[in-house]
């Protein structure tokens, strides 16, 4: 799979012919992480602007998982919590997601995810069904 300038894998972008929407696995899992955070019993509610600081991306080391999020690192200070404690709570919530195979907390509070094979099958199926274009080398496969 091609890598970006920093070595991180670029997201798959595609448009499914069935629903006509562009999908990005990182955006999909960012939404899932945000939902997991909202469901927690936190010291105070978080604003949309605070939740928008959450990112999901490829981990620097592929051995750590398929996806990584900074959620605990960016939300711990506004909540007055230790990043690792918040990460443990978020990880426990994400572990209940039916499409997450494994969740781990690394370092001060980074969260690594391994997704189930069905996620990759859906991504690849949508890419194949959507048709490949010249954007494939950039991993931006969009049906035109």
C-alpha positions in Angstrom: 0.0 0.0 0.0 1.5 3.4 -0.9 2.6 5.6 1.9 2.5 9.4 2.4 5.5 11.7 2.8 5.7 10.9 6.6 5.5 7.2 6.0 1.9 6.9 7.3 -0.6 5.1 5.1 -3.1 7.4 3.3 -6.8 6.8 3.7 -8.9 4.9 1.2 -11.5 7.3 -0.3 -14.2 5.9 -2.4 -17.8 6.5 -3.5 -20.1 3.5 -3.2 -22.5 3.2 -6.1 -25.2 1.9 -3.7 -25.4 5.0 -1.4 -23.5 7.6 -3.4 -21.5 8.9 -0.5 -17.7 9.2 -0.2 -16.3 7.1 2.6 -13.1 7.3 4.5 -12.2 4.7 7.1 -10.5 7.2 9.3 -13.5 9.5 9.2 -15.8 6.6 10.0 -13.7 5.6 13.0 -13.3 9.2 14.2 -17.1 9.3 14.4 -17.1 6.0 16.3 -14.5 7.3 18.8 -16.5 10.6 19.2 -19.6 8.5 20.0 -17.7 6.4 22.5 -16.4 9.5 24.2 -19.9 11.0 24.4 -21.2 7.9 26.0 -18.7 8.1 28.9 -19.6 9.4 32.3 -17.2 12.4 32.1 -16.8 15.3 34.6 -18.5 17.6 32.1 -20.0 17.5 28.6 -17.7 18.2 25.7 -18.4 20.7 23.0 -18.5 19.9 19.4 -15.3 21.9 18.9 -13.5 19.8 21.6 -14.7 16.6 20.0 -13.6 17.8 16.6 -10.0 17.7 17.9 -10.1 13.9 17.9 -8.3 12.3 15.0 -8.0 8.7 13.8 -5.0 7.8 11.6 -2.6 5.0 10.8 -0.3 4.2 13.7 3.4 5.0 13.2 4.2 1.4 13.7 1.9 -1.0 11.9 2.5 -3.6 14.6 0.5 -1.4 16.9 -2.7 -1.9 15.0 -4.8 -0.7 12.0 -5.8 2.7 13.5 -4.7 5.0 16.3 -6.5 7.9 18.0 -5.3 10.9 20.0 -8.7 11.2 21.7 -7.5 10.9 25.3 -4.4 13.1 24.7 -6.5 16.1 23.3 -9.4 15.8 25.7 -7.8 15.0 29.1 -6.7 18.6 29.9 -10.0 20.2 29.2 -11.6 17.5 31.3 -9.0 17.8 34.1 -8.2 14.1 33.8 -5.0 12.1 33.4 -4.6 11.1 29.7 -4.0 7.4 30.6 -7.1 7.2 32.8 -9.3 8.8 30.0 -7.7 6.5 27.4 -8.5 3.4 29.5 -12.2 4.5 29.6 -12.3 5.3 25.9 -10.6 1.9 25.1 -13.2 0.0 27.2 -16.0 1.7 25.3 -14.4 1.0 21.9 -13.9 -2.6 22.8 -17.7 -3.0 22.7 -17.8 -2.0 19.0 -18.8 -5.0 16.9 -16.2 -4.2 14.3 -13.2 -3.6 16.6 -11.1 -6.7 17.2 -8.7 -5.3 19.7 -8.0 -2.1 21.6 -4.9 -1.2 23.4 -3.6 1.9 25.2 0.0 2.9 24.6 2.3 5.3 26.3 0.7 8.3 28.0 -2.7 7.7 26.4 -2.6 6.9 22.7 -5.3 4.3 21.7 -4.5 1.7 19.1 -7.3 -0.3 17.3 -7.3 -3.4 15.2 -10.5 -3.7 13.2 -12.2 -7.0 12.2 -11.7 -8.4 8.8 -15.2 -7.5 7.8 -14.2 -3.8 7.8 -11.4 -4.4 5.3 -13.7 -6.5 3.2 -16.2 -3.7 3.1 -13.6 -1.1 2.2 -12.1 -3.3 -0.6 -15.5 -4.3 -1.8 -16.6 -0.7 -2.2 -13.3 0.2 -4.0 -13.8 -2.6 -6.4 -17.5 -2.0 -6.9 -16.9 1.8 -7.3 -14.5 1.3 -10.1 -10.8 2.2 -10.1 -9.7 5.5 -11.5 -6.3 7.1 -12.1 -6.4 8.3 -8.5 -5.6 4.8 -7.3 -1.8 5.5 -6.7 -2.9 8.3 -4.3 -5.4 6.0 -2.6 -8.2 8.4 -3.5 -10.5 6.1 -5.5 -13.6 8.1 -6.4 -16.3 7.1 -8.9 -16.9 9.9 -11.3 
